[in-house]
Amino acid sequence: MIKVMMSTSLVLFAIAIAVSLYRIIRGPSLPDRVLAMDLVGVNLVSGIAIFSILLNTKAFFDVILLIGILAFISTIAFAKFIERGVIIEYKRDR
């Protein structure tokens, strides 16, 4: 029974990623696209975790950590870009 629920949740995560990809392509504004990219990262982490449970292995934990870190950093970088127009500011003392 638990394997059926896990498989169903993987299908639902795949559907959620597909809807998020549609929002990335057709998003009305840049913040909507950034939010959709963050949602894709969260759904990928959750899907890989469930896949790891189904296979009864711990091999994917490094991948989960890497995707989580990259999704967080990219969300912060895009948020700074939306707010300021640049990601890294160079201050000159002249």
Phi and psi in degrees as GROMACS dihedral restraints (atoms count N, CA, C in turn):
[ dihedral_restraints ]
;  ai    aj    ak    al  type     phi  dphi    fc
    3     4     5     6     1   -68.7    20    10
    4     5     6     7     1   -33.0    20    10
    6     7     8     9     1   -67.6    20    10
    7     8     9    10     1   -34.6    20    10
    9    10    11    12     1   -66.3    20    10
   10    11    12    13     1   -42.1    20    10
   12    13    14    15     1   -65.7    20    10
   13    14    15    16     1   -39.9    20    10
   15    16    17    18     1   -66.2    20    10
   16    17    18    19     1   -42.6    20    10
   18    19    20    21     1   -64.1    20    10
   19    20    21    22     1   -39.5    20    10
   21    22    23    24     1   -64.1    20    10
   22    23    24    25     1   -40.5    20    10
   24    25    26    27     1   -67.1    20    10
   25    26    27    28     1   -33.6    20    10
   27    28    29    30     1   -63.9    20    10
   28    29    30    31     1   -40.9    20    10
   30    31    32    33     1   -64.4    20    10
   31    32    33    34     1   -41.6    20    10
   33    34    35    36     1   -67.1    20    10
   34    35    36    37     1   -36.7    20    10
   36    37    38    39     1   -65.4    20    10
   37    38    39    40     1   -37.9    20    10
   39    40    41    42     1   -63.4    20    10
   40    41    42    43     1   -40.2    20    10
   42    43    44    45     1   -65.1    20    10
   43    44    45    46     1   -41.1    20    10
   45    46    47    48     1   -64.3    20    10
   46    47    48    49     1   -37.4    20    10
   48    49    50    51     1   -67.4    20    10
   49    50    51    52     1   -39.3    20    10
   51    52    53    54     1   -64.5    20    10
   52    53    54    55     1   -41.2    20    10
   54    55    56    57     1   -65.7    20    10
   55    56    57    58     1   -38.6    20    10
   57    58    59    60     1   -67.0    20    10
   58    59    60    61     1   -37.8    20    10
   60    61    62    63     1   -64.6    20    10
   61    62    63    64     1   -36.6    20    10
   63    64    65    66     1   -62.3    20    10
   64    65    66    67     1   -40.7    20    10
   66    67    68    69     1   -67.6    20    10
   67    68    69    70     1   -33.0    20    10
   69    70    71    72     1   -66.1    20    10
   70    71    72    73     1   -41.7    20    10
   72    73    74    75     1   -74.4    20    10
   73    74    75    76     1   -44.8    20    10
   75    76    77    78     1  -105.2    20    10
   76    77    78    79     1    13.2    20    10
   78    79    80    81     1   -58.4    20    10
   79    80    81    82     1   137.8    20    10
   81    82    83    84     1   -70.9    20    10
   82    83    84    85     1   -24.8    20    10
   84    85    86    87     1  -143.4    20    10
   85    86    87    88     1   167.3    20    10
   87    88    89    90     1   -65.2    20    10
   88    89    90    91     1   -41.2    20    10
   90    91    92    93     1   -61.3    20    10
   91    92    93    94     1   -33.8    20    10
   93    94    95    96     1   -64.2    20    10
   94    95    96    97     1   -39.0    20    10
   96    97    98    99     1   -68.4    20    10
   97    98    99   100     1   -39.2    20    10
   99   100   101   102     1   -64.7    20    10
  100   101   102   103     1   -42.7    20    10
  102   103   104   105     1   -62.9    20    10
  103   104   105   106     1   -39.1    20    10
  105   106   107   108     1   -66.5    20    10
  106   107   108   109     1   -37.6    20    10
  108   109   110   111     1   -65.2    20    10
  109   110   111   112     1   -38.9    20    10
  111   112   113   114     1   -65.0    20    10
  112   113   114   115     1   -38.2    20    10
  114   115   116   117     1   -65.0    20    10
  115   116   117   118     1   -37.7    20    10
  117   118   119   120     1   -62.1    20    10
  118   119   120   121     1   -42.2    20    10
  120   121   122   123     1   -62.3    20    10
  121   122   123   124     1   -44.1    20    10
  123   124   125   126     1   -64.9    20    10
  124   125   126   127     1   -43.0    20    10
  126   127   128   129     1   -67.2    20    10
  127   128   129   130     1   -35.3    20    10
  129   130   131   132     1   -64.2    20    10
  130   131   132   133     1   -43.6    20    10
  132   133   134   135     1   -61.2    20    10
  133   134   135   136     1   -45.1    20    10
  135   136   137   138     1   -65.8    20    10
  136   137   138   139     1   -42.1    20    10
  138   139   140   141     1   -65.0    20    10
  139   140   141   142     1   -41.3    20    10
  141   142   143   144     1   -67.8    20    10
  142   143   144   145     1   -36.1    20    10
  144   145   146   147     1   -63.7    20    10
  145   146   147   148     1   -42.9    20    10
  147   148   149   150     1   -67.2    20    10
  148   149   150   151     1   -39.0    20    10
  150   151   152   153     1   -62.5    20    10
  151   152   153   154     1   -38.1    20    10
  153   154   155   156     1   -65.9    20    10
  154   155   156   157     1   -37.6    20    10
  156   157   158   159     1   -67.2    20    10
  157   158   159   160     1   -40.7    20    10
  159   160   161   162     1   -63.1    20    10
  160   161   162   163     1   -38.4    20    10
  162   163   164   165     1   -84.5    20    10
  163   164   165   166     1    -6.1    20    10
  165   166   167   168     1    56.4    20    10
  166   167   168   169     1    50.6    20    10
  168   169   170   171     1  -137.6    20    10
  169   170   171   172     1   158.8    20    10
  171   172   173   174     1  -108.7    20    10
  172   173   174   175     1    11.9    20    10
  174   175   176   177     1   -69.8    20    10
  175   176   177   178     1   -23.5    20    10
  177   178   179   180     1   -91.6    20    10
  178   179   180   181     1     0.5    20    10
  180   181   182   183     1   -65.8    20    10
  181   182   183   184     1   -34.7    20    10
  183   184   185   186     1   -66.2    20    10
  184   185   186   187     1   -38.2    20    10
  186   187   188   189     1   -65.8    20    10
  187   188   189   190     1   -41.3    20    10
  189   190   191   192     1   -61.0    20    10
  190   191   192   193     1   -45.0    20    10
  192   193   194   195     1   -63.9    20    10
  193   194   195   196     1   -42.6    20    10
  195   196   197   198     1   -64.3    20    10
  196   197   198   199     1   -45.7    20    10
  198   199   200   201     1   -64.9    20    10
  199   200   201   202     1   -39.2    20    10
  201   202   203   204     1   -62.8    20    10
  202   203   204   205     1   -43.5    20    10
  204   205   206   207     1   -66.3    20    10
  205   206   207   208     1   -45.3    20    10
  207   208   209   210     1   -64.7    20    10
  208   209   210   211     1   -38.2    20    10
  210   211   212   213     1   -65.9    20    10
  211   212   213   214     1   -40.5    20    10
  213   214   215   216     1   -65.3    20    10
  214   215   216   217     1   -47.0    20    10
  216   217   218   219     1   -64.6    20    10
  217   218   219   220     1   -40.5    20    10
  219   220   221   222     1   -67.8    20    10
  220   221   222   223     1   -36.3    20    10
  222   223   224   225     1   -65.0    20    10
  223   224   225   226     1   -42.6    20    10
  225   226   227   228     1   -64.6    20    10
  226   227   228   229     1   -42.1    20    10
  228   229   230   231     1   -64.6    20    10
  229   230   231   232     1   -43.7    20    10
  231   232   233   234     1   -66.5    20    10
  232   233   234   235     1   -36.1    20    10
  234   235   236   237     1   -65.4    20    10
  235   236   237   238     1   -41.5    20    10
  237   238   239   240     1   -65.0    20    10
  238   239   240   241     1   -37.2    20    10
  240   241   242   243     1   -65.8    20    10
  241   242   243   244     1   -40.8    20    10
  243   244   245   246     1   -66.1    20    10
  244   245   246   247     1   -40.2    20    10
  246   247   248   249     1   -73.6    20    10
  247   248   249   250     1   -44.5    20    10
  249   250   251   252     1  -110.9    20    10
  250   251   252   253     1   -20.5    20    10
  252   253   254   255     1    94.4    20    10
  253   254   255   256     1   -15.7    20    10
  255   256   257   258     1  -135.3    20    10
  256   257   258   259     1   157.3    20    10
  258   259   260   261     1   -92.3    20    10
  259   260   261   262     1   -45.4    20    10
  261   262   263   264     1  -116.5    20    10
  262   263   264   265     1   123.5    20    10
  264   265   266   267     1   -98.4    20    10
  265   266   267   268     1   134.4    20    10
  267   268   269   270     1  -106.1    20    10
  268   269   270   271     1   114.7    20    10
  270   271   272   273     1   -93.3    20    10
  271   272   273   274     1   127.6    20    10
  273   274   275   276     1  -106.6    20    10
  274   275   276   277     1   139.1    20    10
  276   277   278   279     1   -97.2    20    10
  277   278   279   280     1    33.1    20    10
